[in-house]
């Protein structure tokens, strides 16, 4: 396989492949077929709104643009005494022609509003693009949008899954967020829902992207000031479950065509709960029963800002950043009971209480300099820096009533800081003969420092708790270079091949309580190949097939490597594993899309040295268990995905899909052979009914059957949401009513039986909620100018 890929890469690099530019002809006519001479026609590339062309039609209403094949464009046409016209097209064929029919302007018409809807989901090369606006209307933050996005699954711990049971990597504006799932969830819960422009789902990212995304990539693209003139919105809302959430904010955008700026401010106060009940056998006759109830009150302040400027005709500057400040006060009450199964005697009874309060601060800034070299090449350089700070105060108490009464209390400050710097440089060049070449380099440096000082309260006062005090330092440097090329053969076959070389340097050092040091230095090659071919046309829609191969790596993070034993309760602790090795995955996928909408996929993930979260029983004390990570062997995952949709454009459209995953683990667990098989189904759907011109009704949900999360076997669970959106005041005011987890089905039972560990239990969260959201748009409404019309509104005419 590797030789074949290298051969393909050599062939296509020699050919410098890519999609060619072709002449596209437009004819602008009236309702009776009369040509509209001197009509103004503007073409905007969806992939890059800065690539805009405007021309005036000749006396016969004809105009010609040079556009890229297999690309999506917005086309706007206007003429005196006719209504403005806006459509979207996909350029296909050698010299496609489009006929645009404009309606006469009504004499009584005072204001013309052109509105149209983008597809909720569309396919663009090797990525799926989701329009988040319908989801944002019934969400209070970006995290809730991820939960509602068709095809994505978010587990209770904040991990996001696409096709695999390995979590996806999360990017924001094309930059990977190198942090734990819990920290990423904190950022997403701080982002206001209307700040997102699009969600890009890359199940099989190309060599341009980091090789660390074996579970795929979810890229959240934030809105920027791309409009002409001054626009903005004010929003306020709340939802209520067991606890209530409230938020408010505003955003402002301004642009004069060459330069633009934006600012977004948001306030969010939220609270929720998580209840986990478990039964764990300490021995054949001894059962530990635990009931942990945790609340998560937090207050978030969010600020984002940006500035872009066209520095002449060739250079472009884009600066963007954000600041997040959060205060929190998480509280857990955990009741513990140990009983003898044979005689039901209570051996121990205790109550643990933990107060985990503090604040989180994050600032990140990125600046991009891009240059257009002629009409066929682009060069982009990106500098990005982020700083994260956690300041925490933890207080705990253990109160026993059996076997005798006693208590212990203590407190600590597990603080940590994280710095991340990334430099990326990308070059793209188009050649003749349907050829394109992409190349780039990237270097990232991450430093992480944690310092946890704990004290025990004793009769004489507070004394240092050496069993919990910890100091850990970690640095990571990854340097990468990639090269890939693509070519279009015989008009409808596209082949892209490339490779990415990554050099990894990881160093960890625990100073307190003991000196532990580990280091990883390695260099790996990650090939990539992508083949696409048009199969046929069905009912006017193009049926296209894709074949993709990719090799990836999953590196353990700082939280998975830190060897310190973090206290959870007197029966459970968490610790990292500094001996953890990275895992490597080879992924093969075949999929089919219809008119840029993915409908079917089948694939396989073959993983070596897989590492996973595990629970081990302590050898010295059977009442003690610890949660850690370990390399378990290998895993072969087969998956199948199908999706159907009724395209938007009329009163009703929907998306419905299903995915099946089957995992087969082989290896060792507690130094004993491991053989674990599990298959699970996930179903998802989204529906939109346009009851009136200003009233929309939304329904979306998911169902997981025979589920699997890590090695936990999970019972059936799911969630159904619905919402109503009503526009008022000439569509400037939007009122949304949402119902989340309508039947309170997003809760599950689970079982974990691996090695000497036997655990069963249940988990539920504060997921059932009712919400109200209002948004007022001022200036030139974004919806009117950003929305894309439906492809069926115009048909291409072939010569």
PAROPA-341604 format. One line per 10 residues: number of its first residue (from 1); their letters; for each residue x, y, z of C-alpha. Coordinates in Angstrom, 2 decimals. Each point is the difference from the previous one (the first is absolute). Layout:
BEGIN
NUM = A = X,Y,Z; ...
END
This chain:
BEGIN
1 = XXXXXXXXXX = 0.00,0.00,0.00; 2.75,2.48,0.92; 1.86,-0.68,-3.28; -3.18,0.48,-1.98; -0.68,3.29,1.76; 3.51,1.24,-0.58; -0.34,-0.89,-3.69; -3.30,1.87,-0.23; 1.55,2.98,1.76; 2.95,0.07,-2.37
11 = XXXXXXXXXX = -2.25,-0.20,-3.06; -2.27,2.81,1.08; 2.73,2.25,1.31; 1.63,-0.36,-3.39; -3.28,0.97,-1.65; -0.77,2.88,2.47; -3.70,-0.77,0.03; -3.15,2.00,0.74; -3.36,1.38,-1.10; 0.29,2.31,-3.00
21 = XXXXXXXXXX = -1.47,3.42,-0.60; -2.73,0.04,-2.68; -2.06,2.74,-1.66; -3.54,0.20,1.40; -2.65,1.85,-2.03; -3.05,1.71,1.46; -3.06,1.27,-1.88; -2.18,2.46,1.89; -3.54,0.27,-1.38; -3.40,1.28,1.10
31 = XXXXXXXXXX = -3.14,-2.03,0.65; -0.89,0.05,-3.73; 3.50,-0.96,-1.11; 1.13,3.51,-0.89; 3.76,0.57,0.51; 0.92,2.40,2.83; 2.89,2.00,-1.40; 2.29,1.81,2.46; -1.11,-2.26,2.88; 2.53,-0.12,2.85
41 = XXXXXXXXXX = 1.18,-3.50,0.90; 2.14,-0.84,3.08; 1.54,-3.44,0.65; 1.27,-0.89,3.52; 1.97,-3.14,0.84; -1.60,-1.74,3.00; 3.35,-1.45,1.09; 1.54,3.49,0.15; -2.34,3.00,-0.02; 2.94,2.28,-0.80
51 = XXXXXXXXXX = 0.11,-1.52,-3.51; -2.74,2.20,-1.51; -0.43,0.97,-3.67; -2.46,2.56,-1.39; -0.77,0.61,-3.70; -2.61,1.72,-2.14; -1.96,-2.04,-2.57; 0.16,0.93,-3.67; -2.94,1.18,-2.11; -1.25,-3.61,-0.30
61 = XXXXXXXXXX = 0.08,-0.51,3.77; 3.06,-2.24,-0.17; 3.06,-0.05,2.28; 2.89,-2.46,0.41; 2.04,-0.79,3.16; 3.02,-2.28,0.43; -0.76,-2.30,2.94; 1.36,-3.17,1.62; -1.56,-3.34,-0.86; -1.86,-1.89,2.76
71 = XXXXXXXXXX = -0.23,3.15,2.14; -3.04,1.68,1.55; -0.78,3.66,-0.78; -2.60,2.62,0.93; -1.32,1.89,-3.06; -1.82,3.32,0.37; -1.60,1.89,-2.89; -1.79,3.34,-0.06; -1.54,2.14,-2.70; -2.11,3.16,-0.04
81 = XXXXXXXXXX = -3.76,-0.68,0.43; 0.64,-3.66,0.92; 0.17,-1.74,3.36; 3.53,-0.88,1.18; 0.84,-3.67,-0.58; 2.28,-2.24,2.06; 0.80,-3.68,-0.61; 2.74,-2.50,0.78; 1.68,-2.18,-2.61; 2.54,-2.80,-0.19
91 = XXXXXXXXXX = 2.33,0.28,-3.01; 0.06,-3.28,-1.90; 1.07,-0.88,-3.53; 2.34,1.78,-2.41; -2.07,3.10,-0.85; -3.28,0.02,1.94; -2.72,2.53,-0.74; -2.61,1.38,2.38; -3.20,1.86,-0.87; -1.22,2.40,2.70
101 = XXXXXXXXXX = -3.60,1.18,-0.16; -0.85,3.24,1.86; -3.52,1.04,1.00; -1.32,3.50,-0.80; 0.06,2.37,2.95; -3.48,0.61,1.44; -1.04,3.64,-0.06; -1.28,-0.26,3.56; 3.13,-1.67,1.31; 1.85,2.24,2.44
111 = XXXXXXXXXX = 2.64,-2.40,1.29; 1.43,-3.12,-1.61; 1.31,-2.69,2.32; 1.79,-2.93,-1.66; 0.04,-2.97,2.33; 1.07,-3.56,-0.66; 1.24,-2.90,2.04; 3.25,-1.89,-0.10; -0.21,-3.78,0.29; 0.34,-1.12,3.61
121 = XXXXXXXXXX = 2.69,-2.47,-1.12; 2.07,0.03,-3.15; 3.15,-1.78,-1.17; 3.00,1.98,-1.28; 2.93,-2.18,-1.10; 1.06,-1.99,3.08; -2.02,1.92,2.62; -3.64,0.32,1.04; -1.20,3.56,0.69; -2.90,0.61,2.38
131 = XXXXXXXXXX = -1.97,3.26,0.08; -0.40,0.67,3.75; -2.64,2.74,-0.14; -3.09,-2.25,0.38; 1.73,-1.71,2.94; 1.13,3.31,1.51; -3.61,1.16,0.14; -0.76,-2.64,2.65; 3.36,-0.02,1.84; 1.56,2.13,2.72
141 = XXXXXXXXXX = 3.68,-0.69,-0.81; 2.30,-1.74,-2.50; 0.16,-3.18,2.09; -3.77,-0.48,-0.40; 0.37,0.51,-3.77; 2.53,-2.87,-0.08; -2.51,-2.18,1.86; -2.70,0.75,-2.61; 2.16,-0.27,-3.15; -1.12,-3.03,-2.08
151 = XXXXXXXXXX = 2.76,-2.61,-0.14; 1.88,1.20,3.10; -0.27,-1.59,3.43; 1.12,1.72,3.21; 0.46,-2.22,3.05; -0.63,1.20,3.58; 3.72,0.73,0.44; 0.17,2.41,-2.96; 1.62,-2.30,-2.60; -1.29,0.51,-3.56
161 = XXXXXXXXXX = -0.30,-3.03,-2.30; -0.48,-0.16,-3.79; 0.40,-3.45,-1.59; 2.33,-1.72,2.43; -0.25,-0.81,3.69; 3.21,2.05,0.29; -0.79,3.66,0.84; 0.49,2.59,-2.74; 2.43,2.88,0.25; -1.61,3.42,0.44
171 = XXXXXXXXXX = 1.27,2.96,-2.03; -1.18,3.61,0.24; 0.64,2.08,-3.14; 2.30,-2.74,-1.30; 2.16,-0.12,3.15; 0.11,-3.11,2.17; -0.93,0.51,3.66; 2.74,-2.03,1.67; -1.67,-0.66,3.34; -2.14,-2.57,1.79
181 = XXXXXXXXXX = -3.63,-0.70,-0.95; -1.20,1.71,3.20; 1.95,3.19,-0.84; -1.29,0.02,-3.60; -3.55,-0.42,1.35; 0.57,3.06,2.22; 0.95,2.09,-3.05; -2.99,-1.22,-2.06; -2.41,0.74,2.86; 1.40,3.56,0.05
191 = XXXXXXXXXX = -0.54,0.61,-3.73; -3.38,1.63,-0.82; -2.02,-2.04,-2.54; -0.28,2.75,-2.61; 3.80,0.43,-0.13; 0.43,-3.08,-2.23; 0.07,0.40,-3.78; 0.31,-3.70,-0.91; 1.04,-3.39,1.36; 2.42,-2.01,-2.12
201 = XXXXXXXXXX = 0.05,-3.77,0.62; 3.09,-1.73,-1.40; -0.29,-3.74,0.48; 3.16,-0.57,-2.04; 2.08,3.21,0.02; 2.68,0.39,-2.66; 3.75,0.27,0.55; -0.45,3.73,0.56; -1.43,-0.73,3.45; 1.77,-1.36,3.06
211 = XXXXXXXXXX = 0.39,-3.76,0.04; -1.32,-0.17,3.56; -3.68,-0.18,-0.97; -0.69,-3.74,-0.30; -3.59,0.70,1.06; -0.33,2.78,-2.59; -0.13,3.77,0.37; -2.83,2.37,0.94; 0.91,3.55,-1.05; -2.18,2.78,1.43
221 = XXXXXXXXXX = 0.21,3.06,-2.26; -0.96,3.20,1.79; -1.74,2.89,-1.70; 2.04,2.98,-1.11; -0.86,3.46,-1.25; -0.44,-0.69,-3.72; -3.01,2.23,-0.69; -0.03,3.38,-1.65; -1.19,2.61,2.44; -0.90,-0.27,3.67
231 = XXXXXXXXXX = -1.87,-3.04,1.30; -0.56,-1.58,3.36; -2.37,-1.74,2.35; -1.04,-0.05,3.65; -1.05,-3.26,1.60; -1.37,-1.12,3.34; -1.36,-3.33,1.19; -0.45,-2.56,2.72; -0.87,-3.66,0.44; -1.20,-1.94,3.00
241 = XXXXXXXXXX = 0.57,-3.58,1.03; 0.59,-1.11,3.55; 2.22,3.11,0.07; -0.22,3.11,-2.14; 2.33,1.53,-2.61; -0.02,3.63,-1.17; 2.01,1.84,-2.64; 0.19,3.35,-1.77; 2.31,1.59,-2.55; 0.48,2.06,-3.12
251 = XXXXXXXXXX = 2.20,0.00,-3.08; 1.00,2.79,-2.36; 1.49,-0.25,-3.51; 1.17,2.78,-2.27; 1.59,-0.12,-3.43; 0.65,2.38,-2.85; 0.99,-2.73,-2.46; 3.76,0.16,0.52; 0.23,-0.06,3.78; -2.31,-1.37,2.65
261 = XXXXXXXXXX = -0.20,-0.43,3.72; -2.28,-1.79,2.44; -0.55,-0.33,3.74; -2.11,-2.54,1.88; -0.83,0.21,3.72; -1.94,-2.67,1.88; -1.00,-0.73,3.60; -1.13,-3.46,1.07; -1.06,-1.28,3.40; -0.77,-3.71,0.15
271 = XXXXXXXXXX = -0.49,-2.92,2.34; -0.63,-3.72,-0.47; 0.41,-3.27,1.82; 1.51,-3.43,-0.57; -1.12,-3.02,2.04; 1.92,-3.29,-0.17; -1.08,-3.06,1.99; 2.36,-3.00,-0.05; 0.29,-3.48,1.46; 3.57,-1.34,0.08
281 = XXXXXXXXXX = 1.00,-3.39,1.31; 3.08,0.26,2.22; -0.01,-3.81,0.29; -2.49,-2.76,-0.69; -1.87,0.72,3.26; 0.66,3.71,0.46; -1.90,2.72,-1.87; 0.75,3.74,-0.05; -3.06,2.15,-0.84; 0.57,3.68,-0.85
291 = XXXXXXXXXX = -2.39,2.83,-0.83; 1.79,3.17,-1.17; -1.96,3.20,-0.73; 1.98,2.92,-1.47; -1.14,3.51,-0.88; 1.91,2.25,-2.44; -0.94,3.67,0.53; 2.15,2.35,-2.09; 0.02,3.54,-1.35; 1.67,0.71,-3.36
301 = XXXXXXXXXX = 1.16,3.26,-1.58; 0.94,-0.21,-3.66; 1.58,2.59,-2.31; 1.11,-0.58,-3.58; 1.38,2.54,-2.45; 1.56,0.17,-3.42; 1.31,2.26,-2.72; 0.69,-0.73,-3.66; 1.52,2.19,-2.66; 0.85,-0.28,-3.68
311 = XXXXXXXXXX = 3.57,1.24,-0.12; 0.00,0.94,-3.64; -1.01,-2.40,-2.74; 2.14,-2.95,1.06; 0.39,-0.02,3.79; -2.76,-0.66,2.51; 0.13,0.32,3.81; -2.34,-1.77,2.41; 0.28,0.41,3.78; -2.35,-1.72,2.46
321 = XXXXXXXXXX = -0.02,-0.75,3.71; -2.17,-0.73,3.00; 0.01,0.19,3.78; -1.88,-2.33,2.33; -0.38,0.41,3.74; -1.98,-2.50,2.04; -0.76,-0.37,3.70; -1.32,-3.33,1.30; -0.94,-1.77,3.22; -0.55,-3.71,-0.63
331 = XXXXXXXXXX = -1.31,-1.97,2.96; -0.22,-3.79,0.41; -1.76,-2.07,2.65; 0.88,-3.69,-0.18; -1.58,-2.61,2.30; 1.92,-3.28,0.36; -1.20,-3.29,1.44; 1.90,-3.31,0.21; -2.11,-3.10,0.64; 0.57,-3.74,0.35
341 = XXXXXXXXXX = -2.01,-1.71,-2.72; -0.46,-3.28,1.86; -1.63,1.44,3.12; -0.79,3.58,-1.18; 1.94,1.43,2.93; 1.06,3.66,-0.37; 3.76,0.12,0.49; 0.60,3.70,-0.68; -2.06,3.12,-0.50; 1.45,3.42,-0.87
351 = XXXXXXXXXX = -0.67,3.33,-1.69; 2.57,1.86,-2.13; -0.48,3.68,-0.80; 2.22,1.96,-2.38; -0.12,3.69,-0.91; 2.00,0.75,-3.17; -0.05,3.76,-0.61; 2.19,2.49,-1.80; 0.39,1.83,-3.28; 1.18,-0.72,-3.53
361 = XXXXXXXXXX = 1.60,2.58,-2.30; 0.87,-0.43,-3.66; 1.30,2.43,-2.60; 0.93,-0.89,-3.57; 1.02,2.06,-3.01; 0.77,-0.93,-3.56; 1.21,2.02,-2.96; 0.11,-1.16,-3.60; 1.90,1.57,-2.90; -1.04,-1.36,-3.38
371 = XXXXXXXXXX = 1.27,0.96,-3.42; -1.48,-0.68,-3.41; 2.78,-0.75,-2.48; -1.40,0.69,-3.43; -3.35,-1.67,-0.68; 1.13,-3.56,0.70; 1.84,-0.05,3.34; -0.65,0.87,3.64; 2.40,0.19,2.94; -1.28,0.20,3.58
381 = XXXXXXXXXX = 1.88,0.42,3.30; -1.75,-0.37,3.34; 1.29,0.86,3.49; -2.08,-1.13,2.98; 0.47,0.21,3.76; -2.24,-1.04,2.90; 0.38,0.13,3.77; -2.21,-1.90,2.47; -0.02,0.43,3.76; -1.90,-2.00,2.64
391 = XXXXXXXXXX = -0.09,1.22,3.60; -1.80,-2.49,2.22; -0.93,-0.40,3.65; -1.10,-3.49,1.02; -1.45,-0.86,3.39; -1.01,-3.52,0.98; -1.42,-1.90,2.97; -0.47,-3.72,0.76; -2.55,-0.84,2.69; -0.39,-3.66,1.15
401 = XXXXXXXXXX = -2.93,-1.31,2.04; 1.10,-3.68,-0.30; 1.98,-1.98,1.09; 0.48,2.88,2.46; -0.49,3.76,-0.08; 2.89,2.15,-1.15; 0.73,2.70,-2.58; 2.88,1.54,-1.93; 0.18,3.29,-1.87; 2.51,1.79,-2.18
411 = XXXXXXXXXX = 0.53,2.49,-2.76; 2.29,0.68,-2.95; 0.71,2.10,-3.08; 0.65,-2.13,-3.13; 0.97,2.95,-2.25; 1.29,-0.34,-3.55; 1.18,2.18,-2.92; 0.29,-0.79,-3.70; 1.71,1.88,-2.87; -0.39,-0.97,-3.65
421 = XXXXXXXXXX = 1.74,1.58,-3.01; -0.58,-1.11,-3.60; 1.50,1.17,-3.29; -1.40,-1.26,-3.32; 0.99,0.82,-3.58; -1.99,-1.37,-2.96; 0.58,0.38,-3.74; -2.44,-0.95,-2.76; 0.64,0.18,-3.73; -2.21,-0.83,-2.97
431 = XXXXXXXXXX = 1.56,-1.11,-3.27; -1.25,-0.83,-3.43; -1.25,-3.48,-0.85; -2.45,0.00,2.94; 2.80,0.11,2.55; 0.46,1.27,3.54; 2.76,-0.27,2.57; -0.17,0.66,3.74; 2.89,0.15,2.44; 0.62,1.36,3.45
441 = XXXXXXXXXX = 1.81,-0.09,3.32; -1.18,0.26,3.58; 1.64,0.27,3.40; -1.78,-0.02,3.36; 1.32,0.34,3.55; -2.15,-0.85,3.01; 1.05,0.44,3.61; -2.07,-1.15,2.97; 0.68,0.56,3.68; -2.09,-1.26,2.94
451 = XXXXXXXXXX = 0.61,0.69,3.67; -2.33,-1.62,2.56; 0.58,0.81,3.70; -2.27,-1.83,2.48; -0.43,0.20,3.79; -1.77,-2.13,2.62; -1.91,1.50,2.89; 1.18,-1.52,3.26; -0.44,0.86,3.68; 3.10,2.16,0.10
461 = XXXXXXXXXX = -0.85,1.76,-3.29; 0.60,-0.58,-3.69; 2.92,-2.22,-1.07; 1.22,-0.73,-3.48; -1.57,-3.02,-1.70; 2.91,-1.58,-1.85; -2.21,-2.73,-1.50; -1.87,2.62,-2.08; 2.58,2.75,-0.53; 1.40,-0.12,-3.53
471 = XXXXXXXXXX = 2.10,2.01,-2.46; 0.17,-0.97,-3.68; 1.58,1.62,-3.07; -0.57,-1.01,-3.61; 1.22,1.36,-3.35; -0.89,-1.12,-3.48; 1.45,1.05,-3.36; -1.37,-1.33,-3.30; 1.54,0.98,-3.33; -1.66,-1.01,-3.25
481 = XXXXXXXXXX = 0.24,0.35,-3.77; -2.43,-1.21,-2.65; -0.24,-0.27,-3.76; -3.04,-1.02,-2.00; -1.27,0.31,-3.55; -3.27,-0.58,-1.78; -1.07,-0.41,-3.60; -3.24,-0.27,-1.96; -0.05,-2.73,-2.65; -2.57,-0.45,-2.76
491 = XXXXXXXXXX = -2.09,2.90,1.33; -1.50,-1.87,2.96; 2.77,-1.96,1.78; 1.92,1.80,2.75; 3.01,-1.53,1.70; 1.81,1.62,2.90; 3.04,-1.58,1.65; 2.48,1.26,2.54; 2.01,-0.65,3.13; 0.71,1.75,3.27
501 = XXXXXXXXXX = 3.23,-0.30,1.98; -0.22,0.72,3.74; 2.76,0.25,2.57; -1.22,-0.46,3.60; 1.84,1.09,3.15; -1.69,-0.51,3.38; 1.60,0.54,3.42; -1.67,-0.46,3.38; 1.47,0.54,3.45; -1.71,-0.56,3.36
511 = XXXXXXXXXX = 1.86,1.80,2.77; -2.30,-0.68,2.97; -0.64,-2.49,1.63; 2.69,-1.94,-1.86; 2.34,0.65,-2.89; -1.33,-1.62,-3.18; 1.16,0.93,-3.48; -1.06,-1.27,-3.41; 0.89,1.06,-3.53; -1.30,-0.89,-3.47
521 = XXXXXXXXXX = 1.87,0.88,-3.19; -1.20,-1.49,-3.27; -0.61,0.81,-3.68; -2.84,-1.59,-1.98; -1.35,0.11,-3.55; -3.76,0.15,-0.62; -1.21,-0.66,-3.58; -3.38,1.05,-1.36; -1.89,-0.87,-3.19; -3.38,1.17,-1.29
531 = XXXXXXXXXX = -1.82,-1.09,-3.16; -3.31,1.43,-1.22; -2.04,-0.90,-3.08; -3.37,0.98,-1.39; -2.09,-3.15,-0.40; -3.24,1.12,-1.62; -2.83,2.50,0.07; -3.27,-0.95,1.71; -3.04,2.28,-0.34; 2.31,2.89,-0.84
541 = XXXXXXXXXX = 2.33,-0.60,2.99; 3.65,-1.02,-0.30; 0.91,-3.28,1.70; 3.69,0.05,0.99; 2.22,-2.62,1.69; 3.02,0.56,2.25; 2.82,-2.26,1.19; 2.29,1.22,2.80; 3.01,-1.41,1.86; 1.76,1.65,2.94
551 = XXXXXXXXXX = 2.54,-0.85,2.70; -0.22,1.87,3.32; 1.49,0.19,3.48; -1.59,0.61,3.40; 2.41,1.44,2.53; -0.77,-0.08,3.73; -0.61,3.44,1.47; 1.44,1.61,3.09; -2.99,-1.10,2.11; 0.52,-3.63,-1.10
561 = XXXXXXXXXX = 3.74,0.02,0.76; 0.10,1.72,3.41; 0.78,-2.88,2.43; -1.43,1.73,3.06; -2.92,-1.80,1.69; -2.89,2.48,0.02; -2.46,-0.56,2.85; -3.64,-0.66,-1.04; -1.31,-1.61,3.21; 1.42,-2.38,2.59
571 = XXXXXXXXXX = -0.69,-2.95,-2.34; 1.09,1.41,-3.36; 2.90,2.09,-1.36; 1.14,1.12,-3.45; 3.55,-0.04,-1.32; 1.82,0.34,-3.28; 2.44,-2.47,-1.49; 3.39,1.45,-1.08; 0.81,-3.27,-1.82; -2.97,0.43,-2.33
581 = XXXXXXXXXX = 0.95,-0.49,-3.66; -1.71,1.73,-2.95; -2.45,-2.02,-2.07; -0.03,-0.23,-3.81; -3.08,-0.47,-2.16; -0.44,-0.84,-3.67; -3.43,1.01,-1.31; -1.67,-1.11,-3.23; -3.34,1.46,-1.11; -2.26,-0.13,-3.04
591 = XXXXXXXXXX = -2.93,2.40,-0.22; -2.57,1.34,-2.43; -1.60,3.44,-0.19; -2.91,1.37,-2.01; 0.18,3.62,-1.14; 2.63,0.86,2.65; -1.94,-1.77,2.77; 1.58,-3.14,1.56; -2.43,-2.93,0.07; 2.03,-3.19,0.59
601 = XXXXXXXXXX = 3.39,-1.02,1.41; 1.75,-3.18,1.13; 3.43,-0.13,1.58; 2.50,-1.63,2.32; 2.36,1.31,2.69; 2.94,-2.31,0.71; 1.78,1.17,3.18; 3.22,-1.24,1.60; 1.19,0.74,3.56; -3.42,1.32,0.84
611 = XXXXXXXXXX = -0.19,1.86,3.31; -3.21,0.34,1.92; -1.35,1.03,3.38; -0.03,-2.98,2.36; -0.80,-0.72,3.63; 2.39,-2.19,1.99; -0.41,-1.47,3.44; 2.82,0.95,2.40; 2.11,-2.98,1.09; 0.58,1.26,3.55
621 = XXXXXXXXXX = -3.64,0.80,0.87; -3.04,-1.54,-1.70; -2.16,2.98,1.01; 2.21,2.23,-2.14; -0.21,0.35,-3.78; 1.67,2.44,-2.33; -1.01,1.34,-3.40; 2.87,0.36,-2.47; 1.02,-0.52,-3.64; 1.83,-2.96,-1.46
631 = XXXXXXXXXX = 1.07,-1.51,-3.35; -2.25,-3.03,-0.44; 0.99,-1.50,-3.36; -1.88,0.45,-3.27; -3.51,0.82,-1.15; -1.75,-0.49,-3.32; -3.06,2.16,-0.42; -2.42,-0.42,-2.91; -2.61,2.67,-0.60; -2.91,0.72,-2.32
641 = XXXXXXXXXX = -1.81,3.31,-0.43; -3.07,0.92,-2.07; -1.73,3.34,-0.33; -3.08,1.13,-1.88; -1.45,3.46,-0.43; -2.75,1.98,-1.62; 1.79,3.12,-1.30; -1.06,3.40,1.38; -1.87,2.46,-2.15; -3.64,-0.65,0.70
651 = XXXXXXXXXX = -2.09,-0.19,3.17; 1.56,-3.15,1.41; 3.39,-1.65,-0.07; 1.71,-2.61,2.14; 3.23,-1.90,0.59; 0.00,-3.53,1.39; 2.95,-2.34,0.47; 1.33,-3.13,1.65; 3.46,-1.22,0.95; 1.21,-3.40,1.15
661 = XXXXXXXXXX = 3.36,-0.60,1.72; 1.46,-3.38,0.87; 3.18,-0.19,2.12; 2.23,-3.00,0.62; 2.73,0.51,2.61; 2.84,-2.49,0.42; 2.80,0.39,2.53; 0.59,-0.10,3.74; -1.83,1.46,3.02; 1.69,-0.30,3.41
671 = XXXXXXXXXX = 2.59,-2.26,-1.69; -2.75,-2.41,-1.08; -1.29,-0.65,-3.53; -2.67,2.44,-1.18; -2.61,-0.80,-2.65; -2.89,2.43,-0.17; -2.59,0.37,-2.79; -2.80,2.52,-0.16; -2.27,1.39,-2.69; -2.21,3.07,0.41
681 = XXXXXXXXXX = -2.48,2.03,-2.08; -0.47,3.76,-0.01; -2.98,1.64,-1.73; -0.40,3.74,-0.50; -2.47,2.34,-1.69; -0.83,3.66,-0.65; -3.31,1.44,-1.28; -1.03,3.53,-0.98; -3.55,1.02,-0.86; -0.64,3.53,-1.26
691 = XXXXXXXXXX = -3.53,0.52,1.29; -0.18,3.59,-1.32; 2.44,2.39,-1.63; 1.14,1.07,3.49; -0.60,-3.16,2.06; 2.28,-3.04,0.11; -0.42,-3.18,2.04; 3.10,-2.11,0.74; 0.33,-3.58,1.25; 3.27,-1.85,0.48
701 = XXXXXXXXXX = 1.29,-2.91,2.04; 2.11,-3.13,0.29; -0.30,-3.55,1.29; 2.87,-2.33,0.96; -0.72,-3.70,0.38; 2.29,-2.61,1.51; 2.44,2.85,0.59; 3.68,0.05,0.86; 2.06,2.72,1.70; 3.61,-1.13,0.44
711 = XXXXXXXXXX = -0.42,-3.49,1.59; -3.31,0.89,1.57; -3.01,-1.83,-1.43; -2.88,2.49,0.02; -3.75,-0.54,-0.14; -2.19,1.61,-2.65; -0.31,3.77,0.35; -0.72,3.04,-2.13; -1.43,3.49,-0.13; -2.78,1.77,-1.89
721 = XXXXXXXXXX = -0.03,3.80,-0.29; -2.41,2.41,-1.64; -0.36,3.72,-0.44; -2.09,2.73,-1.59; 1.50,3.11,-1.59; -2.14,3.07,-0.68; 1.20,3.15,-1.79; -1.60,3.34,0.87; 0.47,3.74,-0.68; 0.75,-0.38,-3.72
731 = XXXXXXXXXX = 2.16,-3.05,0.83; 2.39,2.00,2.16; -1.11,-1.72,3.23; 0.24,-3.78,0.31; -1.76,-1.81,2.85; 0.91,-3.66,0.67; -1.61,-2.48,2.36; 1.93,-3.26,0.53; -0.70,-3.30,1.76; 3.09,-2.13,0.64
741 = XXXXXXXXXX = -0.06,-3.73,0.83; -3.78,0.07,-0.25; -0.59,-3.45,1.54; 3.07,0.00,2.30; 1.57,-3.01,-1.73; 3.63,1.22,0.02; 0.97,-2.20,2.95; 1.42,-3.48,0.04; 1.03,-3.07,1.94; 3.55,-1.30,-0.46
751 = XXXXXXXXXX = 2.12,-3.08,0.70; 3.79,-0.39,0.14; 1.40,-3.51,0.43; 3.69,-0.19,-0.87; 2.69,-1.81,1.95; -0.72,0.06,3.73; -2.34,3.01,-0.31; -3.75,-0.55,-0.01; -2.06,3.21,0.01; -3.61,0.77,-0.88
761 = XXXXXXXXXX = -1.99,3.16,0.45; -2.02,2.82,-1.51; 0.62,3.61,-1.04; -2.26,2.95,-0.68; 0.50,3.73,-0.46; -2.04,3.20,-0.03; -0.84,-0.46,-3.69; -3.77,0.63,-0.05; -0.52,3.74,-0.49; -2.39,2.61,-1.36
771 = XXXXXXXXXX = 1.50,3.21,-1.37; -0.88,3.40,-1.41; 2.34,2.00,-2.23; -0.36,3.43,-1.63; 2.27,1.61,-2.59; -0.32,3.45,-1.53; 1.94,0.77,-3.21; 0.87,3.55,-0.93; 1.67,1.50,-3.05; 0.10,-2.09,-3.16
781 = XXXXXXXXXX = -1.26,-3.39,1.13; 2.57,-2.74,-0.39; -2.60,-2.57,-0.84; -0.98,1.88,-3.13; 3.52,0.16,-1.36; 1.65,-3.19,1.20; -2.66,-2.56,-0.78; 0.48,-2.19,-3.04; -2.92,-0.96,-2.22; -0.84,-3.53,-0.94
791 = XXXXXXXXX = 1.77,-1.67,-2.91; -3.30,-0.95,-1.64; -0.92,3.67,-0.56; 2.00,-0.03,-3.24; 1.11,-2.75,-2.35; 3.28,0.04,-1.92; -0.30,-0.09,-3.78; 2.64,-2.06,-1.76; 1.27,1.02,-3.44
END
